[in-house]
Amino acid sequence: MISFAMNQWKPSKEQQLGLISRTFDFCIDELTELQEELDCPDEFIYDFLQVIRNRWSSDSCHSKARQHKRANPNFY
């Protein structure tokens, strides 16, 4: 499933070096800060990321709502 999605869309080199890289760094910094403030184990961060990841599953209601919004921009 993941490889299929990755074959459908690939970021440009500019996107990889810009927004994607900055977003990655931001997420790592925020998760590190969260872990330090909570004094929680790596497993908590891992599970937390799984919850976030599930929002972008093609089966999630969040994903379906985003797809509907893209397909019907005048509806919103």
C-alpha positions as CSV (number, residue, x, y, z in Angstrom):
1,M,0.0,0.0,0.0
2,I,2.7,2.5,0.9
3,S,4.8,1.7,-2.1
4,F,1.8,2.1,-4.3
5,A,1.1,5.6,-2.9
6,M,4.7,6.5,-3.2
7,N,4.7,5.5,-6.9
8,Q,1.8,7.8,-7.5
9,W,3.4,11.0,-6.2
10,K,7.0,11.9,-5.6
11,P,8.1,15.3,-4.2
12,S,10.5,17.4,-6.3
13,K,14.1,17.9,-5.2
14,E,13.2,21.4,-4.2
15,Q,10.3,20.2,-2.1
16,Q,12.5,17.6,-0.4
17,L,15.2,20.1,0.4
18,G,12.7,22.8,1.5
19,L,9.3,22.3,3.1
20,I,9.7,18.5,3.6
21,S,13.1,18.9,5.3
22,R,11.9,21.8,7.5
23,T,8.7,19.9,8.5
24,F,10.8,16.8,9.4
25,D,13.1,18.9,11.5
26,F,10.2,20.7,13.2
27,C,8.5,17.4,14.0
28,I,11.6,15.8,15.5
29,D,12.2,18.9,17.6
30,E,8.6,18.9,18.9
31,L,8.6,15.2,19.7
32,T,11.9,15.5,21.5
33,E,10.6,18.4,23.5
34,L,7.4,16.4,24.3
35,Q,9.4,13.4,25.4
36,E,11.6,15.6,27.6
37,E,8.7,17.4,29.2
38,L,6.7,14.2,29.8
39,D,9.7,12.1,30.7
40,C,8.1,9.3,28.7
41,P,9.7,6.3,27.1
42,D,10.4,6.0,23.4
43,E,7.5,3.6,23.1
44,F,5.0,6.4,24.0
45,I,6.3,8.6,21.2
46,Y,6.2,5.6,18.8
47,D,2.6,4.9,19.7
48,F,1.7,8.6,19.5
49,L,3.1,8.7,16.0
50,Q,1.0,5.7,15.0
51,V,-2.1,7.6,16.1
52,I,-1.0,10.5,13.9
53,R,-0.1,8.2,11.0
54,N,-3.5,6.6,11.1
55,R,-5.1,10.0,10.3
56,W,-3.6,9.8,6.8
57,S,-4.6,6.2,6.2
58,S,-6.7,6.1,3.0
59,D,-9.4,4.3,5.1
60,S,-9.6,7.0,7.8
61,C,-12.5,9.4,8.0
62,H,-10.0,12.3,8.1
63,S,-8.5,11.2,4.8
64,K,-11.9,10.8,3.2
65,A,-12.9,14.3,4.4
66,R,-9.7,15.8,2.9
67,Q,-10.4,14.0,-0.4
68,H,-14.0,15.2,-0.5
69,K,-12.9,18.8,0.3
70,R,-10.3,18.6,-2.6
71,A,-12.9,17.3,-5.0
72,N,-15.6,19.8,-3.9
73,P,-13.8,23.0,-3.0
74,N,-17.0,25.1,-3.6
75,F,-18.9,23.0,-1.1
76,Y,-16.7,24.4,1.8
